[in-house]
Amino acid sequence: MSDRYLEPVQSRTTAPTPYELKLAGAIEEVFGSGRHDLPGLVAGLNELGIPAPDGATWDADMFLTVMESLEAER
């Protein structure tokens, strides 16, 4: 079997930062709790104490902006 099919994120050019890993884990935890909409996700991140990159609490607009910026960086 070829290893090229085992790379989970083939479009990444750099390794995720510690913040990105923490945020990804928190998002998985929120989804795992049964919340699957944007308001629930944002509320869950705030409840877990995961701040937005600027240190503020999350809101829907901030979450979408951060996700767009993370995608643009890759």
Phi and psi restraints in degrees (range 20) as a CNS / XPLOR table:
assign (resid 1 and name C) (resid 2 and name N)
       (resid 2 and name CA) (resid 2 and name C) 1.0 -81.3 20.0 2
assign (resid 2 and name N) (resid 2 and name CA)
       (resid 2 and name C) (resid 3 and name N) 1.0 137.7 20.0 2
assign (resid 2 and name C) (resid 3 and name N)
       (resid 3 and name CA) (resid 3 and name C) 1.0 -67.9 20.0 2
assign (resid 3 and name N) (resid 3 and name CA)
       (resid 3 and name C) (resid 4 and name N) 1.0 -19.4 20.0 2
assign (resid 3 and name C) (resid 4 and name N)
       (resid 4 and name CA) (resid 4 and name C) 1.0 -63.0 20.0 2
assign (resid 4 and name N) (resid 4 and name CA)
       (resid 4 and name C) (resid 5 and name N) 1.0 -20.2 20.0 2
assign (resid 4 and name C) (resid 5 and name N)
       (resid 5 and name CA) (resid 5 and name C) 1.0 -90.3 20.0 2
assign (resid 5 and name N) (resid 5 and name CA)
       (resid 5 and name C) (resid 6 and name N) 1.0 -2.5 20.0 2
assign (resid 5 and name C) (resid 6 and name N)
       (resid 6 and name CA) (resid 6 and name C) 1.0 -100.2 20.0 2
assign (resid 6 and name N) (resid 6 and name CA)
       (resid 6 and name C) (resid 7 and name N) 1.0 -0.1 20.0 2
assign (resid 6 and name C) (resid 7 and name N)
       (resid 7 and name CA) (resid 7 and name C) 1.0 -83.0 20.0 2
assign (resid 7 and name N) (resid 7 and name CA)
       (resid 7 and name C) (resid 8 and name N) 1.0 111.6 20.0 2
assign (resid 7 and name C) (resid 8 and name N)
       (resid 8 and name CA) (resid 8 and name C) 1.0 -68.2 20.0 2
assign (resid 8 and name N) (resid 8 and name CA)
       (resid 8 and name C) (resid 9 and name N) 1.0 -28.2 20.0 2
assign (resid 8 and name C) (resid 9 and name N)
       (resid 9 and name CA) (resid 9 and name C) 1.0 -130.4 20.0 2
assign (resid 9 and name N) (resid 9 and name CA)
       (resid 9 and name C) (resid 10 and name N) 1.0 84.6 20.0 2
assign (resid 9 and name C) (resid 10 and name N)
       (resid 10 and name CA) (resid 10 and name C) 1.0 -71.8 20.0 2
assign (resid 10 and name N) (resid 10 and name CA)
       (resid 10 and name C) (resid 11 and name N) 1.0 -19.9 20.0 2
assign (resid 10 and name C) (resid 11 and name N)
       (resid 11 and name CA) (resid 11 and name C) 1.0 -85.7 20.0 2
assign (resid 11 and name N) (resid 11 and name CA)
       (resid 11 and name C) (resid 12 and name N) 1.0 -9.0 20.0 2
assign (resid 11 and name C) (resid 12 and name N)
       (resid 12 and name CA) (resid 12 and name C) 1.0 -68.9 20.0 2
assign (resid 12 and name N) (resid 12 and name CA)
       (resid 12 and name C) (resid 13 and name N) 1.0 138.2 20.0 2
assign (resid 12 and name C) (resid 13 and name N)
       (resid 13 and name CA) (resid 13 and name C) 1.0 -106.4 20.0 2
assign (resid 13 and name N) (resid 13 and name CA)
       (resid 13 and name C) (resid 14 and name N) 1.0 -14.3 20.0 2
assign (resid 13 and name C) (resid 14 and name N)
       (resid 14 and name CA) (resid 14 and name C) 1.0 -137.0 20.0 2
assign (resid 14 and name N) (resid 14 and name CA)
       (resid 14 and name C) (resid 15 and name N) 1.0 162.5 20.0 2
assign (resid 14 and name C) (resid 15 and name N)
       (resid 15 and name CA) (resid 15 and name C) 1.0 -73.5 20.0 2
assign (resid 15 and name N) (resid 15 and name CA)
       (resid 15 and name C) (resid 16 and name N) 1.0 150.0 20.0 2
assign (resid 15 and name C) (resid 16 and name N)
       (resid 16 and name CA) (resid 16 and name C) 1.0 -65.0 20.0 2
assign (resid 16 and name N) (resid 16 and name CA)
       (resid 16 and name C) (resid 17 and name N) 1.0 147.1 20.0 2
assign (resid 16 and name C) (resid 17 and name N)
       (resid 17 and name CA) (resid 17 and name C) 1.0 -75.2 20.0 2
assign (resid 17 and name N) (resid 17 and name CA)
       (resid 17 and name C) (resid 18 and name N) 1.0 163.8 20.0 2
assign (resid 17 and name C) (resid 18 and name N)
       (resid 18 and name CA) (resid 18 and name C) 1.0 -57.1 20.0 2
assign (resid 18 and name N) (resid 18 and name CA)
       (resid 18 and name C) (resid 19 and name N) 1.0 -38.4 20.0 2
assign (resid 18 and name C) (resid 19 and name N)
       (resid 19 and name CA) (resid 19 and name C) 1.0 -64.0 20.0 2
assign (resid 19 and name N) (resid 19 and name CA)
       (resid 19 and name C) (resid 20 and name N) 1.0 -43.8 20.0 2
assign (resid 19 and name C) (resid 20 and name N)
       (resid 20 and name CA) (resid 20 and name C) 1.0 -62.0 20.0 2
assign (resid 20 and name N) (resid 20 and name CA)
       (resid 20 and name C) (resid 21 and name N) 1.0 -39.2 20.0 2
assign (resid 20 and name C) (resid 21 and name N)
       (resid 21 and name CA) (resid 21 and name C) 1.0 -65.8 20.0 2
assign (resid 21 and name N) (resid 21 and name CA)
       (resid 21 and name C) (resid 22 and name N) 1.0 -42.0 20.0 2
assign (resid 21 and name C) (resid 22 and name N)
       (resid 22 and name CA) (resid 22 and name C) 1.0 -65.0 20.0 2
assign (resid 22 and name N) (resid 22 and name CA)
       (resid 22 and name C) (resid 23 and name N) 1.0 -43.2 20.0 2
assign (resid 22 and name C) (resid 23 and name N)
       (resid 23 and name CA) (resid 23 and name C) 1.0 -63.6 20.0 2
assign (resid 23 and name N) (resid 23 and name CA)
       (resid 23 and name C) (resid 24 and name N) 1.0 -43.3 20.0 2
assign (resid 23 and name C) (resid 24 and name N)
       (resid 24 and name CA) (resid 24 and name C) 1.0 -61.1 20.0 2
assign (resid 24 and name N) (resid 24 and name CA)
       (resid 24 and name C) (resid 25 and name N) 1.0 -43.0 20.0 2
assign (resid 24 and name C) (resid 25 and name N)
       (resid 25 and name CA) (resid 25 and name C) 1.0 -62.7 20.0 2
assign (resid 25 and name N) (resid 25 and name CA)
       (resid 25 and name C) (resid 26 and name N) 1.0 -40.1 20.0 2
assign (resid 25 and name C) (resid 26 and name N)
       (resid 26 and name CA) (resid 26 and name C) 1.0 -67.1 20.0 2
assign (resid 26 and name N) (resid 26 and name CA)
       (resid 26 and name C) (resid 27 and name N) 1.0 -40.7 20.0 2
assign (resid 26 and name C) (resid 27 and name N)
       (resid 27 and name CA) (resid 27 and name C) 1.0 -61.8 20.0 2
assign (resid 27 and name N) (resid 27 and name CA)
       (resid 27 and name C) (resid 28 and name N) 1.0 -43.6 20.0 2
assign (resid 27 and name C) (resid 28 and name N)
       (resid 28 and name CA) (resid 28 and name C) 1.0 -61.5 20.0 2
assign (resid 28 and name N) (resid 28 and name CA)
       (resid 28 and name C) (resid 29 and name N) 1.0 -39.8 20.0 2
assign (resid 28 and name C) (resid 29 and name N)
       (resid 29 and name CA) (resid 29 and name C) 1.0 -64.3 20.0 2
assign (resid 29 and name N) (resid 29 and name CA)
       (resid 29 and name C) (resid 30 and name N) 1.0 -42.3 20.0 2
assign (resid 29 and name C) (resid 30 and name N)
       (resid 30 and name CA) (resid 30 and name C) 1.0 -64.9 20.0 2
assign (resid 30 and name N) (resid 30 and name CA)
       (resid 30 and name C) (resid 31 and name N) 1.0 -46.9 20.0 2
assign (resid 30 and name C) (resid 31 and name N)
       (resid 31 and name CA) (resid 31 and name C) 1.0 -60.3 20.0 2
assign (resid 31 and name N) (resid 31 and name CA)
       (resid 31 and name C) (resid 32 and name N) 1.0 -39.4 20.0 2
assign (resid 31 and name C) (resid 32 and name N)
       (resid 32 and name CA) (resid 32 and name C) 1.0 -64.8 20.0 2
assign (resid 32 and name N) (resid 32 and name CA)
       (resid 32 and name C) (resid 33 and name N) 1.0 -22.5 20.0 2
assign (resid 32 and name C) (resid 33 and name N)
       (resid 33 and name CA) (resid 33 and name C) 1.0 -82.6 20.0 2
assign (resid 33 and name N) (resid 33 and name CA)
       (resid 33 and name C) (resid 34 and name N) 1.0 -1.7 20.0 2
assign (resid 33 and name C) (resid 34 and name N)
       (resid 34 and name CA) (resid 34 and name C) 1.0 101.2 20.0 2
assign (resid 34 and name N) (resid 34 and name CA)
       (resid 34 and name C) (resid 35 and name N) 1.0 1.0 20.0 2
assign (resid 34 and name C) (resid 35 and name N)
       (resid 35 and name CA) (resid 35 and name C) 1.0 -91.6 20.0 2
assign (resid 35 and name N) (resid 35 and name CA)
       (resid 35 and name C) (resid 36 and name N) 1.0 124.1 20.0 2
assign (resid 35 and name C) (resid 36 and name N)
       (resid 36 and name CA) (resid 36 and name C) 1.0 -129.3 20.0 2
assign (resid 36 and name N) (resid 36 and name CA)
       (resid 36 and name C) (resid 37 and name N) 1.0 9.2 20.0 2
assign (resid 36 and name C) (resid 37 and name N)
       (resid 37 and name CA) (resid 37 and name C) 1.0 -112.0 20.0 2
assign (resid 37 and name N) (resid 37 and name CA)
       (resid 37 and name C) (resid 38 and name N) 1.0 165.1 20.0 2
assign (resid 37 and name C) (resid 38 and name N)
       (resid 38 and name CA) (resid 38 and name C) 1.0 -61.9 20.0 2
assign (resid 38 and name N) (resid 38 and name CA)
       (resid 38 and name C) (resid 39 and name N) 1.0 -46.2 20.0 2
assign (resid 38 and name C) (resid 39 and name N)
       (resid 39 and name CA) (resid 39 and name C) 1.0 -59.7 20.0 2
assign (resid 39 and name N) (resid 39 and name CA)
       (resid 39 and name C) (resid 40 and name N) 1.0 -39.9 20.0 2
assign (resid 39 and name C) (resid 40 and name N)
       (resid 40 and name CA) (resid 40 and name C) 1.0 -66.6 20.0 2
assign (resid 40 and name N) (resid 40 and name CA)
       (resid 40 and name C) (resid 41 and name N) 1.0 -38.9 20.0 2
assign (resid 40 and name C) (resid 41 and name N)
       (resid 41 and name CA) (resid 41 and name C) 1.0 -63.8 20.0 2
assign (resid 41 and name N) (resid 41 and name CA)
       (resid 41 and name C) (resid 42 and name N) 1.0 -48.0 20.0 2
assign (resid 41 and name C) (resid 42 and name N)
       (resid 42 and name CA) (resid 42 and name C) 1.0 -61.2 20.0 2
assign (resid 42 and name N) (resid 42 and name CA)
       (resid 42 and name C) (resid 43 and name N) 1.0 -45.0 20.0 2
assign (resid 42 and name C) (resid 43 and name N)
       (resid 43 and name CA) (resid 43 and name C) 1.0 -61.7 20.0 2
assign (resid 43 and name N) (resid 43 and name CA)
       (resid 43 and name C) (resid 44 and name N) 1.0 -41.8 20.0 2
assign (resid 43 and name C) (resid 44 and name N)
       (resid 44 and name CA) (resid 44 and name C) 1.0 -63.5 20.0 2
assign (resid 44 and name N) (resid 44 and name CA)
       (resid 44 and name C) (resid 45 and name N) 1.0 -41.9 20.0 2
assign (resid 44 and name C) (resid 45 and name N)
       (resid 45 and name CA) (resid 45 and name C) 1.0 -61.9 20.0 2
assign (resid 45 and name N) (resid 45 and name CA)
       (resid 45 and name C) (resid 46 and name N) 1.0 -42.2 20.0 2
assign (resid 45 and name C) (resid 46 and name N)
       (resid 46 and name CA) (resid 46 and name C) 1.0 -65.1 20.0 2
assign (resid 46 and name N) (resid 46 and name CA)
       (resid 46 and name C) (resid 47 and name N) 1.0 -40.3 20.0 2
assign (resid 46 and name C) (resid 47 and name N)
       (resid 47 and name CA) (resid 47 and name C) 1.0 -65.1 20.0 2
assign (resid 47 and name N) (resid 47 and name CA)
       (resid 47 and name C) (resid 48 and name N) 1.0 -33.5 20.0 2
assign (resid 47 and name C) (resid 48 and name N)
       (resid 48 and name CA) (resid 48 and name C) 1.0 -77.7 20.0 2
assign (resid 48 and name N) (resid 48 and name CA)
       (resid 48 and name C) (resid 49 and name N) 1.0 -9.6 20.0 2
assign (resid 48 and name C) (resid 49 and name N)
       (resid 49 and name CA) (resid 49 and name C) 1.0 78.4 20.0 2
assign (resid 49 and name N) (resid 49 and name CA)
       (resid 49 and name C) (resid 50 and name N) 1.0 23.6 20.0 2
assign (resid 49 and name C) (resid 50 and name N)
       (resid 50 and name CA) (resid 50 and name C) 1.0 -89.9 20.0 2
assign (resid 50 and name N) (resid 50 and name CA)
       (resid 50 and name C) (resid 51 and name N) 1.0 109.9 20.0 2
assign (resid 50 and name C) (resid 51 and name N)
       (resid 51 and name CA) (resid 51 and name C) 1.0 -77.5 20.0 2
assign (resid 51 and name N) (resid 51 and name CA)
       (resid 51 and name C) (resid 52 and name N) 1.0 158.8 20.0 2
assign (resid 51 and name C) (resid 52 and name N)
       (resid 52 and name CA) (resid 52 and name C) 1.0 -66.6 20.0 2
assign (resid 52 and name N) (resid 52 and name CA)
       (resid 52 and name C) (resid 53 and name N) 1.0 165.7 20.0 2
assign (resid 52 and name C) (resid 53 and name N)
       (resid 53 and name CA) (resid 53 and name C) 1.0 -55.7 20.0 2
assign (resid 53 and name N) (resid 53 and name CA)
       (resid 53 and name C) (resid 54 and name N) 1.0 -28.8 20.0 2
assign (resid 53 and name C) (resid 54 and name N)
       (resid 54 and name CA) (resid 54 and name C) 1.0 -87.1 20.0 2
assign (resid 54 and name N) (resid 54 and name CA)
       (resid 54 and name C) (resid 55 and name N) 1.0 3.8 20.0 2
assign (resid 54 and name C) (resid 55 and name N)
       (resid 55 and name CA) (resid 55 and name C) 1.0 91.0 20.0 2
assign (resid 55 and name N) (resid 55 and name CA)
       (resid 55 and name C) (resid 56 and name N) 1.0 -6.7 20.0 2
assign (resid 55 and name C) (resid 56 and name N)
       (resid 56 and name CA) (resid 56 and name C) 1.0 -81.1 20.0 2
assign (resid 56 and name N) (resid 56 and name CA)
       (resid 56 and name C) (resid 57 and name N) 1.0 170.2 20.0 2
assign (resid 56 and name C) (resid 57 and name N)
       (resid 57 and name CA) (resid 57 and name C) 1.0 -75.6 20.0 2
assign (resid 57 and name N) (resid 57 and name CA)
       (resid 57 and name C) (resid 58 and name N) 1.0 157.8 20.0 2
assign (resid 57 and name C) (resid 58 and name N)
       (resid 58 and name CA) (resid 58 and name C) 1.0 -78.6 20.0 2
assign (resid 58 and name N) (resid 58 and name CA)
       (resid 58 and name C) (resid 59 and name N) 1.0 146.8 20.0 2
assign (resid 58 and name C) (resid 59 and name N)
       (resid 59 and name CA) (resid 59 and name C) 1.0 -136.7 20.0 2
assign (resid 59 and name N) (resid 59 and name CA)
       (resid 59 and name C) (resid 60 and name N) 1.0 171.2 20.0 2
assign (resid 59 and name C) (resid 60 and name N)
       (resid 60 and name CA) (resid 60 and name C) 1.0 -59.6 20.0 2
assign (resid 60 and name N) (resid 60 and name CA)
       (resid 60 and name C) (resid 61 and name N) 1.0 -44.1 20.0 2
assign (resid 60 and name C) (resid 61 and name N)
       (resid 61 and name CA) (resid 61 and name C) 1.0 -63.1 20.0 2
assign (resid 61 and name N) (resid 61 and name CA)
       (resid 61 and name C) (resid 62 and name N) 1.0 -42.2 20.0 2
assign (resid 61 and name C) (resid 62 and name N)
       (resid 62 and name CA) (resid 62 and name C) 1.0 -63.2 20.0 2
assign (resid 62 and name N) (resid 62 and name CA)
       (resid 62 and name C) (resid 63 and name N) 1.0 -42.9 20.0 2
assign (resid 62 and name C) (resid 63 and name N)
       (resid 63 and name CA) (resid 63 and name C) 1.0 -60.9 20.0 2
assign (resid 63 and name N) (resid 63 and name CA)
       (resid 63 and name C) (resid 64 and name N) 1.0 -46.9 20.0 2
assign (resid 63 and name C) (resid 64 and name N)
       (resid 64 and name CA) (resid 64 and name C) 1.0 -63.6 20.0 2
assign (resid 64 and name N) (resid 64 and name CA)
       (resid 64 and name C) (resid 65 and name N) 1.0 -40.2 20.0 2
assign (resid 64 and name C) (resid 65 and name N)
       (resid 65 and name CA) (resid 65 and name C) 1.0 -63.1 20.0 2
assign (resid 65 and name N) (resid 65 and name CA)
       (resid 65 and name C) (resid 66 and name N) 1.0 -43.9 20.0 2
assign (resid 65 and name C) (resid 66 and name N)
       (resid 66 and name CA) (resid 66 and name C) 1.0 -65.3 20.0 2
assign (resid 66 and name N) (resid 66 and name CA)
       (resid 66 and name C) (resid 67 and name N) 1.0 -43.3 20.0 2
assign (resid 66 and name C) (resid 67 and name N)
       (resid 67 and name CA) (resid 67 and name C) 1.0 -62.5 20.0 2
assign (resid 67 and name N) (resid 67 and name CA)
       (resid 67 and name C) (resid 68 and name N) 1.0 -40.6 20.0 2
assign (resid 67 and name C) (resid 68 and name N)
       (resid 68 and name CA) (resid 68 and name C) 1.0 -64.1 20.0 2
assign (resid 68 and name N) (resid 68 and name CA)
       (resid 68 and name C) (resid 69 and name N) 1.0 -41.0 20.0 2
assign (resid 68 and name C) (resid 69 and name N)
       (resid 69 and name CA) (resid 69 and name C) 1.0 -68.6 20.0 2
assign (resid 69 and name N) (resid 69 and name CA)
       (resid 69 and name C) (resid 70 and name N) 1.0 -38.0 20.0 2
assign (resid 69 and name C) (resid 70 and name N)
       (resid 70 and name CA) (resid 70 and name C) 1.0 -64.3 20.0 2
assign (resid 70 and name N) (resid 70 and name CA)
       (resid 70 and name C) (resid 71 and name N) 1.0 -39.2 20.0 2
assign (resid 70 and name C) (resid 71 and name N)
       (resid 71 and name CA) (resid 71 and name C) 1.0 -66.1 20.0 2
assign (resid 71 and name N) (resid 71 and name CA)
       (resid 71 and name C) (resid 72 and name N) 1.0 -40.7 20.0 2
assign (resid 71 and name C) (resid 72 and name N)
       (resid 72 and name CA) (resid 72 and name C) 1.0 -66.0 20.0 2
assign (resid 72 and name N) (resid 72 and name CA)
       (resid 72 and name C) (resid 73 and name N) 1.0 -29.7 20.0 2
assign (resid 72 and name C) (resid 73 and name N)
       (resid 73 and name CA) (resid 73 and name C) 1.0 -71.9 20.0 2
assign (resid 73 and name N) (resid 73 and name CA)
       (resid 73 and name C) (resid 74 and name N) 1.0 -18.7 20.0 2
